[in-house]
Amino acid sequence: MAQNLSHLPTALYSAAAIRDAELAWAAHHQTSLYQLVERAGLAAFELLQQRIPATSRILVIAGQGNNGADALLCYYWLKQREFDVALALHPAKYPTDEWQQAWQLLTEHGYHDPIIELTNDALLAEFDVIVDGLLGTGVRGELRDEMASLVTAINQTDAIIFSLDLPSGINADTGAGAAVVADFTLCMGAMKQGLLTSKARNCSGLLFFADLGLNDFLPAAKVKRVGYDYLAGCLGVRARDSHKGDSGRVTVIGGDYGMAGAVRLAGEAALRAGAGLVTVISRPEHQQTVNSNRPELMFWGCELVDMEVYSRLGWARVLVLGPGLGKQDWGYNLFKAVGLSEKPMVLDADALNLLSQDPRREANWVLTPHPGEAARLLGCNIQAIEQDRFAAVRELQQRFGGVVLLKGAGTLICDGDTVYVAPVGNPGLASGGCGDVLSGIIGALIAQGLSLVSATVAAVVIHGEAADKAAEQGERGMLASDLFPWIRRLVNTV
């Protein structure tokens, strides 16, 4: 289940932007970066002593960079407070100035000996807690074999793992990488954008933040974290004299043979998220499936794209195209018909696959690809998408326009100006139909007057929060339809 991250800053930054802020801070205060290392090391110690039993046997592993310097200062404070702690150093050819100053402090206090050798993996098993200060924001690409082996050895222990700034091996800008899997991570100075998406979502554990005083030196954020607090004020209280037309009309299009459930889920999600009226356009044979136990959904059976279909498209304020659409002639003809509309639209599933074959750019739509669909849209492979999800979502938006939602662990939403990171939801969402539900929520929120980007961000948060509520009974076996009661509650508490 997702951690409540409301205690963390919403502004997220690249490693380069944070480094520039650190240098600006040092210049402004006419001091060295070592002062920041001192603050970071003390913050790490203070959090560590709050989170672990006092009787723990602790191993601090320090690399050669400033992340390692933070670890050395953390070790210094642990020794000062007489914790049972040992130190291991990863070989350093070119330690930073800050690292050397930290080492000098240890030497002056006689804390530099003995040093645990990292050549014997069995030694790691002797410790209850491992402080991971191996690698920091400088990680790029795959780890060298020696480092990868050490990361694997750390992960195979039963120790509580406390990572400084970010788990060693994670790319601070992308969240990708084979890395230490931490139980908790203390991010220093400014939130790294990569910590909230991709592999970092599995590796960071519980996230904490240490404010080192950099705020005045950081630029305006182009990447922002969003969560439950984003919903405040999105949907106001309805007027007492409002009617169903005021709540918006949504038409959901899709459901080729064998895929009636997709449009049913998207249609009901739109109703549960507050749309006043919802019509489903699907194969005539699917009416019973769509309307069974949900008579509130209107239905139009479509064999051919005729004037009645165009009428139903024109009736709606928002179109949701793609759930169960298929890629055969029937789906393609509907895809082309919807393409003639100027209405706001949400494209999902096979609508995105058809778009990859017949690409165009529009300002008035929301695209909702998972990594596989994103790869088809960009003509690359899934690995390329996951290696840099930020670059992928920006490229998708630049190429196709509108608002782009890149699904996955740490969903990204890009409107061409800002990238929103939504670290919400849980693995229970990795089941059929959950994406259809999300599309229906987005359509309903647009129909109720939210902008494309606000509706998309709010829908992702509602979808994730609903999944966390549903997962209280377990993530395995969670169904897309299990989200419906919680969606209704969430759109009524904002």
C-alpha positions, 0 to 999 in steps of 0.5 A: 500500500502506498505511503502517505507522502504529504509530509514531503515537498511537492517540488521535484528536481533533477540532480543537476538543478540540486547541485547548482542550488548547493553551489549557490547556497555555498557561495551565498553563505561564503562557505564550503559544501562540507557544511551541507554534508555536516547537516546531512550526516546529522539529519541521517543520524537523528532519523536513524536513532528514531527508527531502529532499536538502540541495541541494533548492530549497525554497519555504515557503508560509505562510498567515495562521493558526497553521499559517502561523506554523509555516511561518514558523518552519520557514523561519527554521530553514531560513535559519539552516542555509543551505538554498536556501529562499524564502518565499511569503505568502498575503495576510493581513487578520487574521494571528494574534498568533502569526503576527505574533510569528513574522514579527517574528523573521524581520524581526529576522534580516533574513529577511523579504525577498525574498518570492515572489509567488504570482500566477504559477503558473510560479514554483512549478515552479522548486522541488524542495520545497514546504512547505505551511503555507497552511491549518490546522484552521480549514478548513470547507466548500469553498475560495474560488476563489483558494485552490482555484486555488493548491491546484491549482497546487501539485498540478500541480508535480513538487515534493515536498510537505511539509504542516504539520499537515494538507494544506491544504484537508482538514477536520481533523474529517472528512477531507473536502475538495479539498486539497493532495496531500502526499508527507508530512504532519507532524501537530502536538500531537495526531492529527487524526481526519480525517487517517485517513479520507475524502479525507485518505487520498489527500492525506496521503502518509506521516504523521509526528507531532510531540509538543508536550507536550499529552497531559496536557491532552487529554480521554479519546479517543472516537475511536481508531486501530486497526491490526495491533497491535490483533490482539495477544491477540485470539485465544489459542492453542487448547487441545490437546483442542479440537474443531470445535464449540469454534471456533464454528458460522456459517451464511451466508445469501444467493446468489440466482440468479446470485450464488452466488459471494458466499456461497461467498466469505463461507463460505470466509472464515469457515472461513479465519478459524477457524470450526469449522463453516460452513453455507451456505443458498442456492438449490439450484442453487448447491450445485455452485458452493459446494462445488466445491473447497471440500467443507468447506462444508456446504450447504442448498438453500432454495426456501422458508423451511421448518422445515429452514431455521429448524433451520439458523439455530438450529444456528449461533452466528452468522448472516451474512446478505446476500451475494448475497441479492437484494431479491426475495421469496426474499431478503426471506423469508430476511431476515424469517426471520433477523430472528426469531432472537436469534443474533448476526448480521452484515448485509451487501449486500442485507440492508442494502438490505432493512433500509433498507426495513424498518428496526428497531433491534437490539443484537446485530448488526453492520451493514457498509454501504459509503457507498451502502448507508449513504446508503440506510439514512439516506435521504440521498445518498452525498455527505452520507455522505462529507462527514462519515463520523464523523457518518454512522457515529454516526447509523447506530449510534444509529438501528439499534443494535449495531456499525456498520462504515462501509467506505471509505478509512479504515474507521470502526467505531462501537459507540455509545461509541467510533469506531475508525478503521482506515486499513488496506488498499489500492485493490485491495479495490475489487473484487467479493467483498471485502465478502463476505470481510470479513463472513465473517471477522467472523462467524467471529471472533464465533463464536470468542468475540470481542465484536461490536466486537472481532470487527469491529475485528479483522476489518477489520484482518485484511482490510486486512493480508491485502489489503496482502500480496496486493497485493505482486503488484499492486493491479490485478487482485487478487481477493477470493479472493487474501486467503484464504492471508493471512487464515489466516496472520494469525489464526494470528499473533495 
